[in-house]
Amino acid sequence: MTQYKLEIYNIVVNQCNIDDATHFSASKKAEERTWFIQRPDFCGQFYEYRNHFFDIMNHKIQYDYDCCLETIHSGTSFLAFETILKGNVKRIRNGQTKEWSKGDSNIILASDYNNEYNFFRKGAEFEMFSFVVSPIFLLDLVNKYPDIFEPYYLKMKQENLLFMSENNIQLTSTLQKIVHEIMRSKLMGNYSDIYIESKILECITLFLPLSVNNNKDDNIKHSLAIRDKMYHAKNILDTEFLSPPTLHNLALQVGTNECTLKSAFKYFFNQTVFSYIYDLRMSLAIKYLLETNKTISEIANLVGYEYQSHFCTAFKRKYSISPLEYRNQIKNC
């Protein structure tokens, strides 16, 4: 459920609850609806077209006084593209404040997102277009194109709210054309959902290079510059996990220093080098336990442990039971 709360001069003058607003269709069928907040001094029209994977929205607002429209969500996660078609707004989300003007656009990634505040100045009209893609859709992008989306996804998980571009980007003529094509997508009839999905991907693809060029966040620039080195380090660990290089030697192999290796590897893969090796060994151990009849001692050697006791201790630390107990439980199910 999403709650809309309108305040004029710090006094709540209107409040309404919209079931499942800005969420996605549970039935996987397309749904279309419009709802309103109507007062003599404020009129808000909120249009939504959604299916299981995306939510298209168009908000139109007219107001006679300075006001704040607070939107309260129930801890949702998403990727959203937003652009202002008319007017201005000051938006506060998770403590981050941004001024938005006509033509401003950005892509937002949010995890456990709860509320936002939109401040409007009196005597103007406001219109915003946005599309939101579901966590399922976003994860599919991350899995298909990890080099592009995984750094943003991991950073979003750490910070809960991430703007793909530090500063809003003026809507280009090409992106503006895509926005209007999505808004007119109902003309495609039965093919509208496929058409919208293609346009969403096109919009994200075109926005990405703009955001990289516009981004002044040194950490993002730093991460993008060493991304290939970190994936090289990961590939080395994938092949040499039985006898992995030291952090110092691994850093030398990929052309960086130990300090950068430790911080950047955790940034991209959300775990340390040692925890990555540990998880890799344990995953392979599970495969041997379930798919072969090898002894525990043999499996210990195959995943990089010289002593069976060390392997059993490491396995139990991760799975809370011994390797033999794990094998017996799964095979007896």
Phi and psi in degrees as GROMACS dihedral restraints (atoms count N, CA, C in turn):
[ dihedral_restraints ]
;  ai    aj    ak    al  type     phi  dphi    fc
    3     4     5     6     1  -116.3    20    10
    4     5     6     7     1   135.8    20    10
    6     7     8     9     1  -112.4    20    10
    7     8     9    10     1   130.4    20    10
    9    10    11    12     1  -104.9    20    10
   10    11    12    13     1   129.3    20    10
   12    13    14    15     1  -130.6    20    10
   13    14    15    16     1   116.0    20    10
   15    16    17    18     1   -98.1    20    10
   16    17    18    19     1   127.2    20    10
   18    19    20    21     1  -121.1    20    10
   19    20    21    22     1   132.3    20    10
   21    22    23    24     1  -120.9    20    10
   22    23    24    25     1   120.2    20    10
   24    25    26    27     1    53.0    20    10
   25    26    27    28     1    46.7    20    10
   27    28    29    30     1    66.6    20    10
   28    29    30    31     1    12.6    20    10
   30    31    32    33     1  -112.4    20    10
   31    32    33    34     1   127.3    20    10
   33    34    35    36     1   -71.3    20    10
   34    35    36    37     1   116.2    20    10
   36    37    38    39     1  -108.8    20    10
   37    38    39    40     1   -12.2    20    10
   39    40    41    42     1  -159.1    20    10
   40    41    42    43     1   142.5    20    10
   42    43    44    45     1  -148.3    20    10
   43    44    45    46     1   132.9    20    10
   45    46    47    48     1  -144.2    20    10
   46    47    48    49     1   149.5    20    10
   48    49    50    51     1  -110.8    20    10
   49    50    51    52     1   130.9    20    10
   51    52    53    54     1  -117.1    20    10
   52    53    54    55     1   114.2    20    10
   54    55    56    57     1   -62.9    20    10
   55    56    57    58     1   125.5    20    10
   57    58    59    60     1    61.4    20    10
   58    59    60    61     1    19.1    20    10
   60    61    62    63     1   -62.5    20    10
   61    62    63    64     1   143.5    20    10
   63    64    65    66     1    57.4    20    10
   64    65    66    67     1    18.7    20    10
   66    67    68    69     1  -104.9    20    10
   67    68    69    70     1  -161.5    20    10
   69    70    71    72     1  -126.6    20    10
   70    71    72    73     1   154.5    20    10
   72    73    74    75     1   -64.4    20    10
   73    74    75    76     1   120.0    20    10
   75    76    77    78     1   -71.1    20    10
   76    77    78    79     1   -26.2    20    10
   78    79    80    81     1   -81.7    20    10
   79    80    81    82     1    -7.8    20    10
   81    82    83    84     1    69.4    20    10
   82    83    84    85     1     3.3    20    10
   84    85    86    87     1   -94.6    20    10
   85    86    87    88     1   150.5    20    10
   87    88    89    90     1   -67.3    20    10
   88    89    90    91     1   138.7    20    10
   90    91    92    93     1  -132.7    20    10
   91    92    93    94     1   142.8    20    10
   93    94    95    96     1  -133.1    20    10
   94    95    96    97     1   136.4    20    10
   96    97    98    99     1  -160.6    20    10
   97    98    99   100     1   160.1    20    10
   99   100   101   102     1  -134.8    20    10
  100   101   102   103     1   136.1    20    10
  102   103   104   105     1  -134.4    20    10
  103   104   105   106     1   164.4    20    10
  105   106   107   108     1  -133.8    20    10
  106   107   108   109     1   151.8    20    10
  108   109   110   111     1  -121.2    20    10
  109   110   111   112     1   113.7    20    10
  111   112   113   114     1  -123.2    20    10
  112   113   114   115     1   124.9    20    10
  114   115   116   117     1  -143.1    20    10
  115   116   117   118     1   163.9    20    10
  117   118   119   120     1   -60.0    20    10
  118   119   120   121     1   -30.3    20    10
  120   121   122   123     1  -104.9    20    10
  121   122   123   124     1     0.3    20    10
  123   124   125   126     1  -155.3    20    10
  124   125   126   127     1   134.5    20    10
  126   127   128   129     1  -136.8    20    10
  127   128   129   130     1   121.6    20    10
  129   130   131   132     1  -123.4    20    10
  130   131   132   133     1   128.6    20    10
  132   133   134   135     1  -118.7    20    10
  133   134   135   136     1   125.1    20    10
  135   136   137   138     1  -123.2    20    10
  136   137   138   139     1   114.3    20    10
  138   139   140   141     1  -106.3    20    10
  139   140   141   142     1   143.0    20    10
  141   142   143   144     1  -145.0    20    10
  142   143   144   145     1   134.6    20    10
  144   145   146   147     1  -129.7    20    10
  145   146   147   148     1   124.1    20    10
  147   148   149   150     1  -142.8    20    10
  148   149   150   151     1   156.5    20    10
  150   151   152   153     1  -136.4    20    10
  151   152   153   154     1  -158.2    20    10
  153   154   155   156     1   -70.9    20    10
  154   155   156   157     1   -21.5    20    10
  156   157   158   159     1  -114.1    20    10
  157   158   159   160     1   -17.7    20    10
  159   160   161   162     1  -149.0    20    10
  160   161   162   163     1   164.1    20    10
  162   163   164   165     1  -139.6    20    10
  163   164   165   166     1   117.0    20    10
  165   166   167   168     1   -99.8    20    10
  166   167   168   169     1   130.7    20    10
  168   169   170   171     1  -134.1    20    10
  169   170   171   172     1   146.3    20    10
  171   172   173   174     1  -137.3    20    10
  172   173   174   175     1   116.9    20    10
  174   175   176   177     1  -110.7    20    10
  175   176   177   178     1   128.7    20    10
  177   178   179   180     1  -123.6    20    10
  178   179   180   181     1   127.9    20    10
  180   181   182   183     1  -135.5    20    10
  181   182   183   184     1   137.3    20    10
  183   184   185   186     1  -125.8    20    10
  184   185   186   187     1   140.9    20    10
  186   187   188   189     1  -152.2    20    10
  187   188   189   190     1   147.0    20    10
  189   190   191   192     1  -104.8    20    10
  190   191   192   193     1   -11.4    20    10
  192   193   194   195     1  -132.7    20    10
  193   194   195   196     1   160.5    20    10
  195   196   197   198     1   -58.1    20    10
  196   197   198   199     1   133.5    20    10
  198   199   200   201     1  -151.9    20    10
  199   200   201   202     1   165.8    20    10
  201   202   203   204     1  -130.7    20    10
  202   203   204   205     1   127.4    20    10
  204   205   206   207     1  -108.1    20    10
  205   206   207   208     1   109.3    20    10
  207   208   209   210     1   -93.6    20    10
  208   209   210   211     1   132.3    20    10
  210   211   212   213     1  -115.5    20    10
  211   212   213   214     1   123.6    20    10
  213   214   215   216     1  -113.5    20    10
  214   215   216   217     1   116.9    20    10
  216   217   218   219     1  -103.8    20    10
  217   218   219   220     1   170.3    20    10
  219   220   221   222     1  -106.0    20    10
  220   221   222   223     1    56.6    20    10
  222   223   224   225     1    63.1    20    10
  223   224   225   226     1    51.1    20    10
  225   226   227   228     1   -93.1    20    10
  226   227   228   229     1   164.7    20    10
  228   229   230   231     1  -127.8    20    10
  229   230   231   232     1   142.8    20    10
  231   232   233   234     1  -170.7    20    10
  232   233   234   235     1   168.8    20    10
  234   235   236   237     1  -115.7    20    10
  235   236   237   238     1   132.5    20    10
  237   238   239   240     1  -134.5    20    10
  238   239   240   241     1   139.3    20    10
  240   241   242   243     1  -103.9    20    10
  241   242   243   244     1   131.4    20    10
  243   244   245   246     1  -132.5    20    10
  244   245   246   247     1   143.5    20    10
  246   247   248   249     1  -147.3    20    10
  247   248   249   250     1   145.5    20    10
  249   250   251   252     1   -94.3    20    10
  250   251   252   253     1   122.7    20    10
  252   253   254   255     1   -94.2    20    10
  253   254   255   256     1   -28.3    20    10
  255   256   257   258     1  -146.6    20    10
  256   257   258   259     1   144.9    20    10
  258   259   260   261     1    80.2    20    10
  259   260   261   262     1  -165.1    20    10
  261   262   263   264     1  -138.8    20    10
  262   263   264   265     1   155.8    20    10
  264   265   266   267     1  -156.5    20    10
  265   266   267   268     1   145.0    20    10
  267   268   269   270     1  -103.8    20    10
  268   269   270   271     1   125.7    20    10
  270   271   272   273     1  -119.6    20    10
  271   272   273   274     1   132.8    20    10
  273   274   275   276     1  -117.6    20    10
  274   275   276   277     1   120.8    20    10
  276   277   278   279     1  -133.3    20    10
  277   278   279   280     1   125.5    20    10
  279   280   281   282     1    47.0    20    10
  280   281   282   283     1    39.4    20    10
  282   283   284   285     1    82.5    20    10
  283   284   285   286     1    -3.8    20    10
  285   286   287   288     1   -97.0    20    10
  286   287   288   289     1   128.9    20    10
  288   289   290   291     1  -108.6    20    10
  289   290   291   292     1   131.5    20    10
  291   292   293   294     1  -136.9    20    10
  292   293   294   295     1   137.6    20    10
  294   295   296   297     1   -91.2    20    10
  295   296   297   298     1   127.1    20    10
  297   298   299   300     1  -114.9    20    10
  298   299   300   301     1   134.6    20    10
  300   301   302   303     1  -126.3    20    10
  301   302   303   304     1   170.3    20    10
  303   304   305   306     1   -52.1    20    10
  304   305   306   307     1   130.2    20    10
  306   307   308   309     1    92.5    20    10
  307   308   309   310     1   -15.1    20    10
  309   310   311   312     1   -66.4    20    10
  310   311   312   313     1   140.6    20    10
  312   313   314   315     1  -144.6    20    10
  313   314   315   316     1   156.2    20    10
  315   316   317   318     1  -164.4    20    10
  316   317   318   319     1   163.6    20    10
  318   319   320   321     1  -113.9    20    10
  319   320   321   322     1   129.2    20    10
  321   322   323   324     1  -115.2    20    10
  322   323   324   325     1   134.4    20    10
  324   325   326   327     1  -114.8    20    10
  325   326   327   328     1   127.4    20    10
  327   328   329   330     1  -132.0    20    10
  328   329   330   331     1   142.8    20    10
  330   331   332   333     1  -129.2    20    10
  331   332   333   334     1   129.2    20    10
  333   334   335   336     1    55.1    20    10
  334   335   336   337     1    51.5    20    10
  336   337   338   339     1   -84.4    20    10
  337   338   339   340     1   131.5    20    10
  339   340   341   342     1  -115.9    20    10
  340   341   342   343     1   -53.5    20    10
  342   343   344   345     1  -149.0    20    10
  343   344   345   346     1   162.5    20    10
  345   346   347   348     1  -146.8    20    10
  346   347   348   349     1   155.7    20    10
  348   349   350   351     1  -122.6    20    10
  349   350   351   352     1   128.8    20    10
  351   352   353   354     1  -117.0    20    10
  352   353   354   355     1   115.6    20    10
  354   355   356   357     1  -103.6    20    10
  355   356   357   358     1   125.0    20    10
  357   358   359   360     1  -115.8    20    10
  358   359   360   361     1   142.4    20    10
  360   361   362   363     1   -90.5    20    10
  361   362   363   364     1   146.5    20    10
  363   364   365   366     1   -64.2    20    10
  364   365   366   367     1   155.1    20    10
  366   367   368   369     1    75.5    20    10
  367   368   369   370     1    32.3    20    10
  369   370   371   372     1  -140.3    20    10
  370   371   372   373     1   169.5    20    10
  372   373   374   375     1  -111.5    20    10
  373   374   375   376     1   149.1    20    10
  375   376   377   378     1  -135.1    20    10
  376   377   378   379     1   138.4    20    10
  378   379   380   381     1  -143.9    20    10
  379   380   381   382     1   134.8    20    10
  381   382   383   384     1  -133.1    20    10
  382   383   384   385     1   138.2    20    10
  384   385   386   387     1  -111.7    20    10
  385   386   387   388     1   142.0    20    10
  387   388   389   390     1  -153.2    20    10
  388   389   390   391     1   153.7    20    10
  390   391   392   393     1  -127.8    20    10
  391   392   393   394     1   145.5    20    10
  393   394   395   396     1  -123.2    20    10
  394   395   396   397     1   132.5    20    10
  396   397   398   399     1  -106.5    20    10
  397   398   399   400     1   145.7    20    10
  399   400   401   402     1   -72.4    20    10
  400   401   402   403     1   162.2    20    10
  402   403   404   405     1   -56.0    20    10
  403   404   405   406     1   -33.7    20    10
  405   406   407   408     1   -63.8    20    10
  406   407   408   409     1   -46.1    20    10
  408   409   410   411     1   -63.9    20    10
  409   410   411   412     1   -43.4    20    10
  411   412   413   414     1   -63.7    20    10
  412   413   414   415     1   -44.6    20    10
  414   415   416   417     1   -63.9    20    10
  415   416   417   418     1   -33.7    20    10
  417   418   419   420     1   -63.5    20    10
  418   419   420   421     1   -40.3    20    10
  420   421   422   423     1   -64.0    20    10
  421   422   423   424     1   -42.6    20    10
  423   424   425   426     1   -62.6    20    10
  424   425   426   427     1   -41.9    20    10
  426   427   428   429     1   -71.2    20    10
  427   428   429   430     1   -35.9    20    10
  429   430   431   432     1   -77.4    20    10
  430   431   432   433     1   -36.7    20    10
  432   433   434   435     1  -130.5    20    10
  433   434   435   436     1    64.7    20    10
  435   436   437   438     1   -61.8    20    10
  436   437   438   439     1   -35.0    20    10
  438   439   440   441     1   -61.1    20    10
  439   440   441   442     1   -30.4    20    10
  441   442   443   444     1   -90.7    20    10
  442   443   444   445     1   -50.2    20    10
  444   445   446   447     1   -97.0    20    10
  445   446   447   448     1   -23.3    20    10
  447   448   449   450     1   -62.3    20    10
  448   449   450   451     1   -41.0    20    10
  450   451   452   453     1   -59.5    20    10
  451   452   453   454     1   -42.3    20    10
  453   454   455   456     1   -66.3    20    10
  454   455   456   457     1   -41.6    20    10
  456   457   458   459     1   -63.3    20    10
  457   458   459   460     1   -44.8    20    10
  459   460   461   462     1   -66.4    20    10
  460   461   462   463     1   -39.3    20    10
  462   463   464   465     1   -67.0    20    10
  463   464   465   466     1   -37.5    20    10
  465   466   467   468     1   -61.6    20    10
  466   467   468   469     1   -41.5    20    10
  468   469   470   471     1   -62.7    20    10
  469   470   471   472     1   -33.3    20    10
  471   472   473   474     1   -76.5    20    10
  472   473   474   475     1   -37.0    20    10
  474   475   476   477     1  -105.3    20    10
  475   476   477   478     1    -9.9    20    10
  477   478   479   480     1    72.8    20    10
  478   479   480   481     1   -31.3    20    10
  480   481   482   483     1  -141.5    20    10
  481   482   483   484     1   125.3    20    10
  483   484   485   486     1  -136.6    20    10
  484   485   486   487     1   128.4    20    10
  486   487   488   489     1   -92.2    20    10
  487   488   489   490     1   125.3    20    10
  489   490   491   492     1   -61.5    20    10
  490   491   492   493     1   -33.3    20    10
  492   493   494   495     1  -116.2    20    10
  493   494   495   496     1   129.9    20    10
  495   496   497   498     1   -56.0    20    10
  496   497   498   499     1   -43.0    20    10
  498   499   500   501     1  -109.2    20    10
  499   500   501   502     1   142.9    20    10
  501   502   503   504     1   -58.6    20    10
  502   503   504   505     1   148.5    20    10
  504   505   506   507     1  -111.3    20    10
  505   506   507   508     1   135.2    20    10
  507   508   509   510     1   -65.2    20    10
  508   509   510   511     1   134.5    20    10
  510   511   512   513     1   -62.2    20    10
  511   512   513   514     1   121.3    20    10
  513   514   515   516     1   -75.8    20    10
  514   515   516   517     1   165.5    20    10
  516   517   518   519     1   -63.5    20    10
  517   518   519   520     1   -35.0    20    10
  519   520   521   522     1   -67.4    20    10
  520   521   522   523     1   -45.2    20    10
  522   523   524   525     1   -66.2    20    10
  523   524   525   526     1   -36.8    20    10
  525   526   527   528     1   -61.9    20    10
  526   527   528   529     1   -39.1    20    10
  528   529   530   531     1   -63.3    20    10
  529   530   531   532     1   -41.6    20    10
  531   532   533   534     1   -64.7    20    10
  532   533   534   535     1   -41.8    20    10
  534   535   536   537     1   -57.5    20    10
  535   536   537   538     1   -47.5    20    10
  537   538   539   540     1   -66.4    20    10
  538   539   540   541     1   -33.8    20    10
  540   541   542   543     1   -66.7    20    10
  541   542   543   544     1   -38.4    20    10
  543   544   545   546     1   -66.6    20    10
  544   545   546   547     1   -41.1    20    10
  546   547   548   549     1   -65.0    20    10
  547   548   549   550     1   -25.2    20    10
  549   550   551   552     1  -100.8    20    10
  550   551   552   553     1    13.0    20    10
  552   553   554   555     1   -64.8    20    10
  553   554   555   556     1   -22.8    20    10
  555   556   557   558     1   -60.1    20    10
  556   557   558   559     1   -21.4    20    10
  558   559   560   561     1   -66.2    20    10
  559   560   561   562     1   -15.4    20    10
  561   562   563   564     1   -80.7    20    10
  562   563   564   565     1    -5.8    20    10
  564   565   566   567     1    62.2    20    10
  565   566   567   568     1  -128.7    20    10
  567   568   569   570     1   -63.9    20    10
  568   569   570   571     1   -17.1    20    10
  570   571   572   573     1   -95.4    20    10
  571   572   573   574     1     5.0    20    10
  573   574   575   576     1   -62.4    20    10
  574   575   576   577     1   -39.9    20    10
  576   577   578   579     1   -66.1    20    10
  577   578   579   580     1   -42.3    20    10
  579   580   581   582     1   -63.4    20    10
  580   581   582   583     1   -41.4    20    10
  582   583   584   585     1   -63.0    20    10
  583   584   585   586     1   -45.8    20    10
  585   586   587   588     1   -62.0    20    10
  586   587   588   589     1   -44.3    20    10
  588   589   590   591     1   -59.8    20    10
  589   590   591   592     1   -41.5    20    10
  591   592   593   594     1   -65.1    20    10
  592   593   594   595     1   -37.9    20    10
  594   595   596   597     1   -71.9    20    10
  595   596   597   598     1   -34.2    20    10
  597   598   599   600     1   -61.8    20    10
  598   599   600   601     1   -47.3    20    10
  600   601   602   603     1   -62.9    20    10
  601   602   603   604     1   -39.7    20    10
  603   604   605   606     1   -63.9    20    10
  604   605   606   607     1   -42.6    20    10
  606   607   608   609     1   -62.9    20    10
  607   608   609   610     1   -47.8    20    10
  609   610   611   612     1   -61.7    20    10
  610   611   612   613     1   -43.4    20    10
  612   613   614   615     1   -61.9    20    10
  613   614   615   616     1   -40.9    20    10
  615   616   617   618     1   -74.8    20    10
  616   617   618   619     1   -29.8    20    10
  618   619   620   621     1   -74.2    20    10
  619   620   621   622     1   -33.7    20    10
  621   622   623   624     1   -54.6    20    10
  622   623   624   625     1   -53.3    20    10
  624   625   626   627     1   -63.9    20    10
  625   626   627   628     1   -31.2    20    10
  627   628   629   630     1   -63.5    20    10
  628   629   630   631     1   -41.2    20    10
  630   631   632   633     1   -69.0    20    10
  631   632   633   634     1   -37.7    20    10
  633   634   635   636     1   -64.2    20    10
  634   635   636   637     1   -44.7    20    10
  636   637   638   639     1   -66.6    20    10
  637   638   639   640     1   -31.1    20    10
  639   640   641   642     1   -87.9    20    10
  640   641   642   643     1   -14.3    20    10
  642   643   644   645     1   -75.7    20    10
  643   644   645   646     1   129.3    20    10
  645   646   647   648     1  -111.0    20    10
  646   647   648   649     1    11.9    20    10
  648   649   650   651     1   -78.6    20    10
  649   650   651   652     1   112.6    20    10
  651   652   653   654     1   -60.1    20    10
  652   653   654   655     1   -34.9    20    10
  654   655   656   657     1   -65.7    20    10
  655   656   657   658     1   -42.5    20    10
  657   658   659   660     1   -63.9    20    10
  658   659   660   661     1   -45.3    20    10
  660   661   662   663     1   -60.5    20    10
  661   662   663   664     1   -43.4    20    10
  663   664   665   666     1   -59.8    20    10
  664   665   666   667     1   -45.5    20    10
  666   667   668   669     1   -65.3    20    10
  667   668   669   670     1   -42.1    20    10
  669   670   671   672     1   -65.9    20    10
  670   671   672   673     1   -34.1    20    10
  672   673   674   675     1   -68.7    20    10
  673   674   675   676     1   -32.6    20    10
  675   676   677   678     1  -106.6    20    10
  676   677   678   679     1     8.1    20    10
  678   679   680   681     1   -53.8    20    10
  679   680   681   682     1   -47.5    20    10
  681   682   683   684     1   -62.5    20    10
  682   683   684   685     1   -35.6    20    10
  684   685   686   687     1   -66.4    20    10
  685   686   687   688     1   -36.5    20    10
  687   688   689   690     1   -70.5    20    10
  688   689   690   691     1   -37.8    20    10
  690   691   692   693     1   -69.3    20    10
  691   692   693   694     1   -31.2    20    10
  693   694   695   696     1   -64.6    20    10
  694   695   696   697     1   -43.6    20    10
  696   697   698   699     1   -60.9    20    10
  697   698   699   700     1   -42.1    20    10
  699   700   701   702     1   -62.1    20    10
  700   701   702   703     1   -41.7    20    10
  702   703   704   705     1   -64.3    20    10
  703   704   705   706     1   -37.9    20    10
  705   706   707   708     1   -62.8    20    10
  706   707   708   709     1   -44.7    20    10
  708   709   710   711     1   -64.8    20    10
  709   710   711   712     1   -35.7    20    10
  711   712   713   714     1   -62.3    20    10
  712   713   714   715     1   -32.2    20    10
  714   715   716   717     1   -98.8    20    10
  715   716   717   718     1   -20.5    20    10
  717   718   719   720     1  -119.0    20    10
  718   719   720   721     1    26.0    20    10
  720   721   722   723     1   -67.6    20    10
  721   722   723   724     1   -21.2    20    10
  723   724   725   726     1   -67.4    20    10
  724   725   726   727     1   -35.6    20    10
  726   727   728   729     1  -142.5    20    10
  727   728   729   730     1    72.4    20    10
  729   730   731   732     1   -68.7    20    10
  730   731   732   733     1   151.4    20    10
  732   733   734   735     1   -68.4    20    10
  733   734   735   736     1   158.8    20    10
  735   736   737   738     1   -66.4    20    10
  736   737   738   739     1   163.3    20    10
  738   739   740   741     1   -57.5    20    10
  739   740   741   742     1   -40.5    20    10
  741   742   743   744     1   -62.4    20    10
  742   743   744   745     1   -46.9    20    10
  744   745   746   747     1   -69.7    20    10
  745   746   747   748     1   -35.8    20    10
  747   748   749   750     1   -64.2    20    10
  748   749   750   751     1   -42.1    20    10
  750   751   752   753     1   -61.3    20    10
  751   752   753   754     1   -42.2    20    10
  753   754   755   756     1   -63.2    20    10
  754   755   756   757     1   -39.6    20    10
  756   757   758   759     1   -63.7    20    10
  757   758   759   760     1   -33.9    20    10
  759   760   761   762     1   -98.5    20    10
  760   761   762   763     1    -1.2    20    10
  762   763   764   765     1    83.5    20    10
  763   764   765   766     1    38.9    20    10
  765   766   767   768     1  -142.9    20    10
  766   767   768   769     1  -168.1    20    10
  768   769   770   771     1  -111.0    20    10
  769   770   771   772     1   167.4    20    10
  771   772   773   774     1   -62.9    20    10
  772   773   774   775     1   -40.5    20    10
  774   775   776   777     1   -63.4    20    10
  775   776   777   778     1   -46.4    20    10
  777   778   779   780     1   -64.5    20    10
  778   779   780   781     1   -40.2    20    10
  780   781   782   783     1   -58.0    20    10
  781   782   783   784     1   -47.5    20    10
  783   784   785   786     1   -63.7    20    10
  784   785   786   787     1   -46.5    20    10
  786   787   788   789     1   -72.8    20    10
  787   788   789   790     1   -41.2    20    10
  789   790   791   792     1   -72.7    20    10
  790   791   792   793     1   -38.4    20    10
  792   793   794   795     1   -61.5    20    10
  793   794   795   796     1   -42.4    20    10
  795   796   797   798     1   -67.6    20    10
  796   797   798   799     1   -35.2    20    10
  798   799   800   801     1   -62.2    20    10
  799   800   801   802     1   -45.2    20    10
  801   802   803   804     1   -80.5    20    10
  802   803   804   805     1   -34.2    20    10
  804   805   806   807     1  -116.4    20    10
  805   806   807   808     1     3.2    20    10
  807   808   809   810     1    60.5    20    10
  808   809   810   811     1    27.1    20    10
  810   811   812   813     1  -162.1    20    10
  811   812   813   814     1   161.6    20    10
  813   814   815   816     1   -76.3    20    10
  814   815   816   817     1   168.2    20    10
  816   817   818   819     1   -59.7    20    10
  817   818   819   820     1   -43.1    20    10
  819   820   821   822     1   -68.4    20    10
  820   821   822   823     1   -38.7    20    10
  822   823   824   825     1   -69.4    20    10
  823   824   825   826     1   -30.7    20    10
  825   826   827   828     1   -65.0    20    10
  826   827   828   829     1   -44.7    20    10
  828   829   830   831     1   -62.1    20    10
  829   830   831   832     1   -43.2    20    10
  831   832   833   834     1   -59.7    20    10
  832   833   834   835     1   -48.8    20    10
  834   835   836   837     1   -63.2    20    10
  835   836   837   838     1   -38.5    20    10
  837   838   839   840     1   -62.8    20    10
  838   839   840   841     1   -44.6    20    10
  840   841   842   843     1   -65.1    20    10
  841   842   843   844     1   -42.2    20    10
  843   844   845   846     1   -67.6    20    10
  844   845   846   847     1   -38.0    20    10
  846   847   848   849     1   -62.7    20    10
  847   848   849   850     1   -41.9    20    10
  849   850   851   852     1   -68.1    20    10
  850   851   852   853     1   -36.0    20    10
  852   853   854   855     1   -61.6    20    10
  853   854   855   856     1   -42.4    20    10
  855   856   857   858     1   -58.3    20    10
  856   857   858   859     1   -42.5    20    10
  858   859   860   861     1   -61.6    20    10
  859   860   861   862     1   -45.4    20    10
  861   862   863   864     1   -65.9    20    10
  862   863   864   865     1   -39.7    20    10
  864   865   866   867     1   -63.3    20    10
  865   866   867   868     1   -38.9    20    10
  867   868   869   870     1   -92.6    20    10
  868   869   870   871     1   -26.2    20    10
  870   871   872   873     1  -109.5    20    10
  871   872   873   874     1    -3.3    20    10
  873   874   875   876     1  -135.0    20    10
  874   875   876   877     1   172.3    20    10
  876   877   878   879     1  -107.8    20    10
  877   878   879   880     1    20.5    20    10
  879   880   881   882     1   -64.3    20    10
  880   881   882   883     1   150.2    20    10
  882   883   884   885     1   -72.5    20    10
  883   884   885   886     1   165.4    20    10
  885   886   887   888     1   -63.2    20    10
  886   887   888   889     1   -37.4    20    10
  888   889   890   891     1   -64.1    20    10
  889   890   891   892     1   -41.7    20    10
  891   892   893   894     1   -64.4    20    10
  892   893   894   895     1   -42.7    20    10
  894   895   896   897     1   -64.6    20    10
  895   896   897   898     1   -39.5    20    10
  897   898   899   900     1   -56.3    20    10
  898   899   900   901     1   -46.1    20    10
  900   901   902   903     1   -66.3    20    10
  901   902   903   904     1   -37.2    20    10
  903   904   905   906     1   -68.3    20    10
  904   905   906   907     1   -24.1    20    10
  906   907   908   909     1  -106.6    20    10
  907   908   909   910     1    11.5    20    10
  909   910   911   912     1   102.6    20    10
  910   911   912   913     1    12.7    20    10
  912   913   914   915     1  -108.4    20    10
  913   914   915   916     1   126.0    20    10
  915   916   917   918     1   -71.6    20    10
  916   917   918   919     1   -34.8    20    10
  918   919   920   921     1  -115.3    20    10
  919   920   921   922     1   135.2    20    10
  921   922   923   924     1   -58.6    20    10
  922   923   924   925     1   -38.8    20    10
  924   925   926   927     1   -62.6    20    10
  925   926   927   928     1   -38.5    20    10
  927   928   929   930     1   -66.1    20    10
  928   929   930   931     1   -40.8    20    10
  930   931   932   933     1   -62.9    20    10
  931   932   933   934     1   -45.4    20    10
  933   934   935   936     1   -62.9    20    10
  934   935   936   937     1   -38.6    20    10
  936   937   938   939     1   -64.3    20    10
  937   938   939   940     1   -45.3    20    10
  939   940   941   942     1   -64.7    20    10
  940   941   942   943     1   -42.0    20    10
  942   943   944   945     1   -63.8    20    10
  943   944   945   946     1   -43.7    20    10
  945   946   947   948     1   -68.1    20    10
  946   947   948   949     1   -32.0    20    10
  948   949   950   951     1   -62.3    20    10
  949   950   951   952     1   -33.8    20    10
  951   952   953   954     1   -87.2    20    10
  952   953   954   955     1   -41.1    20    10
  954   955   956   957     1  -111.0    20    10
  955   956   957   958     1    -1.6    20    10
  957   958   959   960     1    69.8    20    10
  958   959   960   961     1     2.1    20    10
  960   961   962   963     1  -137.9    20    10
  961   962   963   964     1   164.1    20    10
  963   964   965   966     1   -74.7    20    10
  964   965   966   967     1   160.9    20    10
  966   967   968   969     1   -57.0    20    10
  967   968   969   970     1   -41.7    20    10
  969   970   971   972     1   -66.4    20    10
  970   971   972   973     1   -40.7    20    10
  972   973   974   975     1   -63.3    20    10
  973   974   975   976     1   -40.1    20    10
  975   976   977   978     1   -61.7    20    10
  976   977   978   979     1   -47.4    20    10
  978   979   980   981     1   -59.8    20    10
  979   980   981   982     1   -45.8    20    10
  981   982   983   984     1   -65.7    20    10
  982   983   984   985     1   -40.9    20    10
  984   985   986   987     1   -63.9    20    10
  985   986   987   988     1   -46.1    20    10
  987   988   989   990     1   -67.8    20    10
  988   989   990   991     1   -42.9    20    10
  990   991   992   993     1   -72.0    20    10
  991   992   993   994     1   -22.1    20    10
  993   994   995   996     1   -90.3    20    10
  994   995   996   997     1    -4.0    20    10
